[in-house]
């Protein structure tokens, strides 16, 4: 990752409202300008990495939204890791991102593999402690029979007779305004520059086969519902030996009937009877770390909130934990016997304003609820 952590929009020289086309054009221009094979500037390599990283983030809707909302810290929390490039040719670079190359030749043969998305479900308690999951998925891999060439064993692809191996066809048309050259991908070889006369029986000439694969995914403590973990290079195989795509594992957290999560804090409720609330009681409440005993003083009111410091969710890829906030609910009896009704009536006649007088005013109670 770039060491200076500059704003990605500033790196590409585009406005924050820039559309996909503007971002793509800015990246192409800067990549051509800063690639170490082209630029002689002393900081070209570092700036090139910075431009590639900025494009990786802003060209994908999920990572761009995460960056717009939370900045660099949000990307780290979401599991984003920049792709590591070996500063190969510009053709390889553009093939990795766009499925084509700088000159439009060999796009099918050298196209980067397609990314793959899978989903895994975990419990809230597992999101709090972190867990590992084995994720199965089908993926296209390089054909073992032909080693990705697409040709039957003992044979090789031949040069395309239509385009002469260039992968492109050019047509020249003349008009009153001069000559116009139109270039297009060769329809015979689809831009590969080669044709397969004897296809591999295992992959039928594609160079790739589909197999079932399993990956052990480490899910960090504190991950949020819907966040993705990127596993670089484990997606579908690229054409002609190009880089494989990535796997994006979307983590979904099942609802927990005991808790509601808000950021790194969790909320729960505790039910007290009217006698427990009036006389005070010690009650067992659930937490992410197991059950805990809470003491409620006499005169506890409905709607009060008890805060358990550090009993919430861990902060993703950082230190500390959120809090657990316990909302008090006082249960009012719905069915009374005649004797119970009589006793409550006697109690009501024996009370006065002093019985219900609060020690705190309204604003003091409000402040206490959010401490």
Secondary structure in CASP SS format (residue, H / E / C, confidence):
PFRMAT SS
TARGET T0000
AUTHOR 0000-0000-0000
METHOD secondary structure of the structure
MODEL  1
X C 1.00
X C 1.00
X C 1.00
X C 1.00
X C 1.00
X C 1.00
X C 1.00
X H 1.00
X H 1.00
X H 1.00
X H 1.00
X H 1.00
X C 1.00
X C 1.00
X C 1.00
X C 1.00
X C 1.00
X C 1.00
X C 1.00
X H 1.00
X H 1.00
X H 1.00
X H 1.00
X H 1.00
X H 1.00
X H 1.00
X H 1.00
X H 1.00
X H 1.00
X H 1.00
X H 1.00
X H 1.00
X H 1.00
X H 1.00
X C 1.00
X C 1.00
X C 1.00
X C 1.00
X C 1.00
X C 1.00
X C 1.00
X C 1.00
X C 1.00
X H 1.00
X H 1.00
X H 1.00
X H 1.00
X H 1.00
X H 1.00
X H 1.00
X H 1.00
X H 1.00
X H 1.00
X H 1.00
X H 1.00
X H 1.00
X H 1.00
X H 1.00
X C 1.00
X C 1.00
X H 1.00
X H 1.00
X H 1.00
X H 1.00
X H 1.00
X H 1.00
X H 1.00
X H 1.00
X H 1.00
X H 1.00
X H 1.00
X H 1.00
X H 1.00
X H 1.00
X H 1.00
X H 1.00
X H 1.00
X C 1.00
X C 1.00
X C 1.00
X C 1.00
X C 1.00
X C 1.00
X C 1.00
X C 1.00
X C 1.00
X C 1.00
X C 1.00
X C 1.00
X H 1.00
X H 1.00
X H 1.00
X H 1.00
X H 1.00
X H 1.00
X H 1.00
X H 1.00
X H 1.00
X C 1.00
X C 1.00
X C 1.00
X C 1.00
X C 1.00
X C 1.00
X C 1.00
X C 1.00
X C 1.00
X C 1.00
X C 1.00
X C 1.00
X C 1.00
X C 1.00
X C 1.00
X C 1.00
X C 1.00
X E 1.00
X E 1.00
X E 1.00
X E 1.00
X E 1.00
X E 1.00
X E 1.00
X C 1.00
X H 1.00
X H 1.00
X H 1.00
X H 1.00
X H 1.00
X H 1.00
X C 1.00
X E 1.00
X E 1.00
X E 1.00
X E 1.00
X E 1.00
X E 1.00
X E 1.00
X E 1.00
X E 1.00
X E 1.00
X E 1.00
X E 1.00
X C 1.00
X C 1.00
X C 1.00
X C 1.00
X C 1.00
X C 1.00
X C 1.00
X C 1.00
X E 1.00
X C 1.00
X C 1.00
X C 1.00
X C 1.00
X C 1.00
X C 1.00
X E 1.00
X E 1.00
X C 1.00
X C 1.00
X C 1.00
X C 1.00
X C 1.00
X C 1.00
X C 1.00
X C 1.00
X E 1.00
X E 1.00
X E 1.00
X E 1.00
X E 1.00
X E 1.00
X E 1.00
X E 1.00
X C 1.00
X C 1.00
X E 1.00
X E 1.00
X E 1.00
X E 1.00
X E 1.00
X E 1.00
X E 1.00
X E 1.00
X C 1.00
X C 1.00
X C 1.00
X C 1.00
X C 1.00
X C 1.00
X C 1.00
X C 1.00
X E 1.00
X E 1.00
X C 1.00
X C 1.00
X C 1.00
X E 1.00
X C 1.00
X C 1.00
X C 1.00
X C 1.00
X C 1.00
X C 1.00
X C 1.00
X C 1.00
X E 1.00
X E 1.00
X E 1.00
X E 1.00
X E 1.00
X E 1.00
X E 1.00
X E 1.00
X E 1.00
X E 1.00
X E 1.00
X E 1.00
X C 1.00
X C 1.00
X C 1.00
X C 1.00
X C 1.00
X C 1.00
X C 1.00
X C 1.00
X E 1.00
X E 1.00
X E 1.00
X E 1.00
X C 1.00
X C 1.00
X C 1.00
X C 1.00
X C 1.00
X C 1.00
X C 1.00
X H 1.00
X H 1.00
X H 1.00
X C 1.00
X C 1.00
X C 1.00
X C 1.00
X C 1.00
X E 1.00
X E 1.00
X E 1.00
X E 1.00
X E 1.00
X E 1.00
X E 1.00
X C 1.00
X C 1.00
X C 1.00
X C 1.00
X C 1.00
X C 1.00
X E 1.00
X E 1.00
X E 1.00
X C 1.00
X C 1.00
X E 1.00
X E 1.00
X E 1.00
X E 1.00
X E 1.00
X E 1.00
X E 1.00
X E 1.00
X E 1.00
X H 1.00
X H 1.00
X H 1.00
X H 1.00
X H 1.00
X H 1.00
X C 1.00
X E 1.00
X E 1.00
X E 1.00
X E 1.00
X E 1.00
X E 1.00
X E 1.00
X C 1.00
X C 1.00
X E 1.00
X E 1.00
X E 1.00
X E 1.00
X E 1.00
X E 1.00
X E 1.00
X C 1.00
X C 1.00
X C 1.00
X C 1.00
X C 1.00
X C 1.00
X C 1.00
X C 1.00
X E 1.00
X E 1.00
X E 1.00
X E 1.00
X C 1.00
X C 1.00
X C 1.00
X C 1.00
X C 1.00
X E 1.00
X C 1.00
X C 1.00
X C 1.00
X C 1.00
X C 1.00
X C 1.00
X E 1.00
X C 1.00
X C 1.00
X E 1.00
X E 1.00
X E 1.00
X E 1.00
X E 1.00
X E 1.00
X E 1.00
X E 1.00
X C 1.00
X C 1.00
X C 1.00
X C 1.00
X C 1.00
X C 1.00
X H 1.00
X H 1.00
X H 1.00
X H 1.00
X H 1.00
X H 1.00
X H 1.00
X H 1.00
X H 1.00
X H 1.00
X H 1.00
X H 1.00
X H 1.00
X C 1.00
X C 1.00
X H 1.00
X H 1.00
X H 1.00
X H 1.00
X C 1.00
X C 1.00
X C 1.00
X C 1.00
X C 1.00
X H 1.00
X H 1.00
X H 1.00
X H 1.00
X H 1.00
X H 1.00
X H 1.00
X H 1.00
X C 1.00
X C 1.00
END
